[in-house]
Amino acid sequence: MKKPVVVGCGNMGSAIIEALLQQGVYDAQTFTIVEKQQNPYIDKLATQKAVVLDEIDKLPSNLELVILAVKPQDSASVMKQVGSKVSADTLVISIMAGISIAEIDSLIPGVQIIRCMPNTPCSIQQGMIVYCGNSRVSEDSFELAQQVLSATGRAFQVTDEIMIDAATAISGSGPAYVFFLAEALKEGATRLGFNAEQSEMLATQTLLGSAMLLNQSPNSPEELRRKVTSPGGTTEAALKTFAEQQVKEKLIQGFKASYDRSLELGGKKFTP
Ligand SMILES: NC(=O)c1ccc[n+]([C@@H]2O[C@H](COP(=O)([O-])OP(=O)(O)OC[C@H]3O[C@@H](n4cnc5c(N)ncnc54)[C@H](OP(=O)(O)O)[C@@H]3O)[C@@H](O)[C@H]2O)c1
């Protein structure tokens, strides 16, 4: 299996490494980590015999697998430096938001490239990653990417890179939409007389229980919703208000605004 080098071991880089260790995909000593900042997690990996470097220049050449997990603003200088350490066999997996396959290819030419869109639940191995590769990615490399990325939750491949923008709007930004619903539940609970602690518990446990039920049940979200909704009952009263206010349509418009912004940041045109 290709030996992994992780460039940038902040929030996402460390989440991916930890997921790979916990899922037994790699041992700590197989990792090389390049990170400018010292942190306790990296110190722990170093005690487990991972190689820790503070500069890309110190990496050997002919890297096998490089996971790029630095902030987009650092991407250009990092990719230029990584470009001198690769061969045609190198697989580069980028989790950097908004950096296209073409941009990566221009700075790290001739390699296999996989661009992905993760989300924050990757930090607890409940993430969603959507990824797309360039034409050089071999079948074996796609298999490896699936294994590596699904260690952080669930992952699937798309063939058209524009679907990375679509995934950004749904799963990438999605946790914020769910936290927004949690805020609304919490505020609603407080207005109905619960104290802050009770409101927080009501919101969190309702979301957690419903998400787990949705995941475990063979039923669709619509079917599960209908099961809670008796005619003329309390749930129906709330759902009727949502329908009158077109809440679902407004949310979908919000997702589309996120998609348009993702296209705009990537220098692409809006869809009509
Ligand atoms: N967090 C999310 O939910 C999420 C979701 C989707 C995608 N992403 C993507 O994930 C990437 C990483 O995000 P993050 O939140 O993990 O960032 P982060 O916590 O800032 O981690 C990046 C780390 O890389 C280090 N670094 C920068 N340049 C370096 C270099 N030349 N050599 C070695 N280390 C270097 C940074 O050090 P300094 O601080 O000193 O610069 C920082 O410690 C971003 O591109 C982001 O778009 C994140």
The ligand as an SDF file (V2000), in Angstrom:
LIG
                    3D

 48 52  0  0  0  0  0  0  0  0999 V2000
  -12.5560   22.2100    8.5580 N   0  0  0  0  0  0  0  0  0  0  0  0
  -13.5100   21.8400    7.6900 C   0  0  0  0  0  0  0  0  0  0  0  0
  -14.6830   21.6350    7.9700 O   0  0  0  0  0  0  0  0  0  0  0  0
  -13.1610   21.5980    6.2760 C   0  0  0  0  0  0  0  0  0  0  0  0
  -14.1260   21.0990    5.4190 C   0  0  0  0  0  0  0  0  0  0  0  0
  -13.7880   20.9070    4.1020 C   0  0  0  0  0  0  0  0  0  0  0  0
  -12.5120   21.1930    3.6730 C   0  0  0  0  0  0  0  0  0  0  0  0
  -11.5900   21.6870    4.5420 N   0  0  0  0  0  0  0  0  0  0  0  0
  -10.2710   21.9960    4.0460 C   0  0  0  0  0  0  0  0  0  0  0  0
   -9.2910   21.3750    4.8420 O   0  0  0  0  0  0  0  0  0  0  0  0
   -8.0950   22.1250    4.7390 C   0  0  0  0  0  0  0  0  0  0  0  0
   -7.4630   22.2080    6.0890 C   0  0  0  0  0  0  0  0  0  0  0  0
   -8.3240   22.9130    6.9830 O   0  0  0  0  0  0  0  0  0  0  0  0
   -8.0530   22.8990    8.5330 P   0  0  0  0  0  0  0  0  0  0  0  0
   -9.2370   23.4870    9.1960 O   0  0  0  0  0  0  0  0  0  0  0  0
   -7.5720   21.5530    8.9520 O   0  0  0  0  0  0  0  0  0  0  0  0
   -6.7880   23.9410    8.6020 O   0  0  0  0  0  0  0  0  0  0  0  0
   -5.7610   24.1490    9.7840 P   0  0  0  0  0  0  0  0  0  0  0  0
   -6.3010   23.6470   11.0730 O   0  0  0  0  0  0  0  0  0  0  0  0
   -5.2790   25.5650    9.6890 O   0  0  0  0  0  0  0  0  0  0  0  0
   -4.5430   23.1690    9.3980 O   0  0  0  0  0  0  0  0  0  0  0  0
   -3.6120   23.4270    8.4040 C   0  0  0  0  0  0  0  0  0  0  0  0
   -2.2300   23.3420    9.0300 C   0  0  0  0  0  0  0  0  0  0  0  0
   -1.2750   23.3310    7.9730 O   0  0  0  0  0  0  0  0  0  0  0  0
   -0.1580   24.1170    8.4010 C   0  0  0  0  0  0  0  0  0  0  0  0
    0.6390   24.5570    7.2590 N   0  0  0  0  0  0  0  0  0  0  0  0
    0.4310   25.6040    6.4300 C   0  0  0  0  0  0  0  0  0  0  0  0
    1.3920   25.6890    5.5060 N   0  0  0  0  0  0  0  0  0  0  0  0
    2.2600   24.6640    5.7370 C   0  0  0  0  0  0  0  0  0  0  0  0
    3.4680   24.2300    5.1410 C   0  0  0  0  0  0  0  0  0  0  0  0
    3.9950   24.8720    4.1020 N   0  0  0  0  0  0  0  0  0  0  0  0
    4.0670   23.1560    5.6460 N   0  0  0  0  0  0  0  0  0  0  0  0
    3.5540   22.5160    6.7080 C   0  0  0  0  0  0  0  0  0  0  0  0
    2.4210   22.8740    7.3480 N   0  0  0  0  0  0  0  0  0  0  0  0
    1.7710   23.9470    6.8710 C   0  0  0  0  0  0  0  0  0  0  0  0
   -0.8030   25.2560    9.1410 C   0  0  0  0  0  0  0  0  0  0  0  0
    0.1310   25.9420    9.9360 O   0  0  0  0  0  0  0  0  0  0  0  0
   -0.0840   27.5510   10.1260 P   0  0  0  0  0  0  0  0  0  0  0  0
   -1.3150   27.7050   10.9510 O   0  0  0  0  0  0  0  0  0  0  0  0
    1.1660   27.9850   10.7990 O   0  0  0  0  0  0  0  0  0  0  0  0
   -0.2410   28.1430    8.7580 O   0  0  0  0  0  0  0  0  0  0  0  0
   -1.8820   24.5260    9.9530 C   0  0  0  0  0  0  0  0  0  0  0  0
   -1.3870   24.0520   11.1740 O   0  0  0  0  0  0  0  0  0  0  0  0
   -8.4680   23.4810    4.1590 C   0  0  0  0  0  0  0  0  0  0  0  0
   -7.9390   23.5980    2.8580 O   0  0  0  0  0  0  0  0  0  0  0  0
   -9.9660   23.4720    4.1210 C   0  0  0  0  0  0  0  0  0  0  0  0
  -10.4520   24.1260    2.9590 O   0  0  0  0  0  0  0  0  0  0  0  0
  -11.8810   21.8990    5.8310 C   0  0  0  0  0  0  0  0  0  0  0  0
  1  2  1  0
  2  3  2  0
  2  4  1  0
  4  5  1  0
  4 48  2  0
  5  6  2  0
  6  7  1  0
  7  8  2  0
  8  9  1  0
  8 48  1  0
  9 10  1  0
  9 46  1  0
 10 11  1  0
 11 12  1  0
 11 44  1  0
 12 13  1  0
 13 14  1  0
 14 15  2  0
 14 16  1  0
 14 17  1  0
 17 18  1  0
 18 19  2  0
 18 20  1  0
 18 21  1  0
 21 22  1  0
 22 23  1  0
 23 24  1  0
 23 42  1  0
 24 25  1  0
 25 26  1  0
 25 36  1  0
 26 27  1  0
 26 35  1  0
 27 28  2  0
 28 29  1  0
 29 30  1  0
 29 35  2  0
 30 31  1  0
 30 32  2  0
 32 33  1  0
 33 34  2  0
 34 35  1  0
 36 37  1  0
 36 42  1  0
 37 38  1  0
 38 39  2  0
 38 40  1  0
 38 41  1  0
 42 43  1  0
 44 45  1  0
 44 46  1  0
 46 47  1  0
M  CHG  2   8   1  16  -1
M  END
$$$$
